């Protein structure tokens, strides 16, 4: 069940980011006010994506520290 969810997230996230920045750029270039929902959606996707990556890096770092700690005591 987790694989289909990850596949959907991997496919949808970049689309939302690219689409959002394109629409945002068009709004800015044409002088139209950027819709608050668009801003919120793009911001939420970016924060969620980079937050998830940061959490994964922290977990990997802790696992590596634990491995190094057990290797030194052995």
Secondary structure, DSSP 8 states (H G I E B T S, - for coil): -HHHHHHHHHHHHHHHHHHHHHHHHHHHHHT----HHHHHHHHHHHHHHHHHHHHHHHHHHHHHHHHHHHHHH-
